[in-house]
Amino acid sequence: MNNNNYLTSIQKQFLYYKTLGEKAMAQLEPEQLFVSVNDDTNSIAVIVQHLSGNMLSRWTDFLTTDGEKKWRQRDTEFETVLTTKAEVDAAWEKGWACFFNAIHTLTPEQLDTIIYIRNEGHTVMEAINRQLAHYPYHIGQIVFYAKMLKQGEWDSLSIPKNKSNHYNADKFAQEKSIKNFTDDELDRLQ
């Protein structure tokens, strides 16, 4: 895979996980975003708060400053700060906008550039891959939690239960293709 393809691929992957989190949260009542089942469990709002804080810290001036910004207060990301759905949505969008803005400025030649996170050197590609593991981990938590909290039927975010054969039949009935961005996806990345 050349570096241009890598940049396109990771944008598509991150957009997929962003959308997955949004579709999961959209199935909940606003107050469910703030439910925590015990002291060791983060609410969805707190998970969003953490993701946003991480994204803002890592991707603001990420080629020139350490990814763990002095202004970041990571410990407070795990306290209930956001109190409304509008605040959760705003934090979510702010973090992702920072991330996608940084990714869109990258050139393939910069992927081998060394950047620092907590004073530890990473290539830009390694830093991206690090977050490609981190963000979906938390989005998986959001999806799992949302499924537990949902009152009523869950709208599947992937292949619905007991529908694999039907899904595969539809896919294999089509010509082979390479998935490209839709116009909506491209608009969301701008």
N, C-alpha and C positions, 0 to 999 in steps of 0.2 A: 504494500500500500504506500503510495507516495504521500508526502506531507499535505498536499492539497486535499486529497481524499480523506486523510485523517481528520483534518479540521472540519470538513463537511460531515463526516461520520459522527464526530463527537457532538457537534451542534444538534444533529438529528437525535442522538441518544439523550442528551440533556433535555431537549424539548419534549421527548417522549415521557421522561420521568416527571417533568414539570406538569404536563398535561394529566398524567396519571394521578398525581397528588390533587390537582384541581378537581378532577372528576370524582375522586373519593370524597373530598370535603363538600362538594356541591350536593351530595346525597344526604347531608346531615342538617338538622335544625341548628341555627346559630349557637344556641346554648350548649350543644353537644361538643363544640370545638374546645370547650373549657373544662370538660370532664376529666378528672384524674381519679383512677380507682384506688390508689393508695399513695403514700408519701414517696415511694420510689418510682412512681410512674409519672411521666410527663404527659400533659394534655396535648392535644393536637396543636393548640395555640402556642404552647411552649416549644414544641418541636419546630414550628414555623419560625418562631422568634430566634431559635438557635440557628436554623438554616440561614435565615436572613443575616444575622450577625456574622456568621462564618463567611458568607458570600461577600458582604461589604468589606470585611477585613482582608480576605484573601485577594479580592479582585480589584480593589481600589488601588490605582498606581502599582499594579502587581509586578511590572517589569523593573520598577525603580525603588520600591520600598519593601521591607519585610512583610510577609503575608499575615503576621500576627501584629496588627497595629497597636500602638501604645494606647489609643483611645478605646480599644475594644474592652468591654467588661463582660467576658465570657460567662462568669459565674451568674451574673444577673440575667443572662439569656435563659436560665433554668428556673427563674422565678416568674410568677404571673405578673407580667407588665401589661400585655395587651388585654383589653377588657371587652372589646366589641368585635363583631365579625368584620366590620369595615377596617379596623386596625389590623386584624389578622391578614386580610386581603392586601392591605397597603404594604405591610412588612414583607409578605410573600413577593409581591410585584417589585418592590424596591430591591430586594436581594437578587432576584432573577435578572432584573434590568442591568444591575451592576455587572453580574456575571456575563450575560450575553454581550453587553457593550465591550467588555474586555476581550472576549473571545473573537468578536468581529474585527477587532483591530489587529489581530495577529496575522503575521505572514508566515508561510511555511519555513522561512529561514530562521525565524525566532524560536522554533520549537526546541532547539538545542541550547538556547540561552539559559544561563544559570540564574535562578531566582532563589530567594530565601524565605523559609517559613520557620519561625522561631530560631533563626540563625543557622538553620540547616539547609545546605544547598540542594536544589532540585533543578533538573531541566524543566523548562516550561511544559514539555510533554509529560514528565513525571508528575508535575503539580496538577495538571489536568486529570491524569489517570487517578491520582489520589482522590480528587473530588468526585470522579465518576464512580468510585467505590463508596465514598462518604454520603453523597446526597441520596442515591437510591436506597441506601441503608435506612435513612430516616424517612424517606417517602414510603418505603415498605412498612415502617411503623405506622405512618399515617393511614395507609390503606387498611392494614390489619385492624387498627383501632376503630376506624370508621365502620368497618364491617361488623364489629362487635357492638357498636353504639347504634347503628342504623335500626330504626323502628320501622319494620315493614320489609318488603322484598328488596334485596340488594341488586342493583343494576351492574352486572359483571363488567369489569374493566378489561377483560381479556376474553378468551374463549370460554363461554358459559359452561357450567358443569353439565356433563353428559351431551355436549354438542361438538366434541372434537371431530367425530366422523363427518358430520355435516360441514363443519368449517373446512376440513381438509379436502373434501370433495369439491367445494366451491373453489378453493385455491388451485387444485390440480386441474380443474376444468378451464383455467385461464392459461394464456400463453406465458412462458417464462419471461420475467421482467426484473429490472432492478428498481427498487423502491426509490422514488425521487420525492423531494419536498413538494407538497401541494402549495397552491398560491396562499392559502390561509396560513400554513406553517411558515412560509417565507415571510409573510406579513408579520407574524408574531415574533420572528427573530430580528426584525428591523428595529 
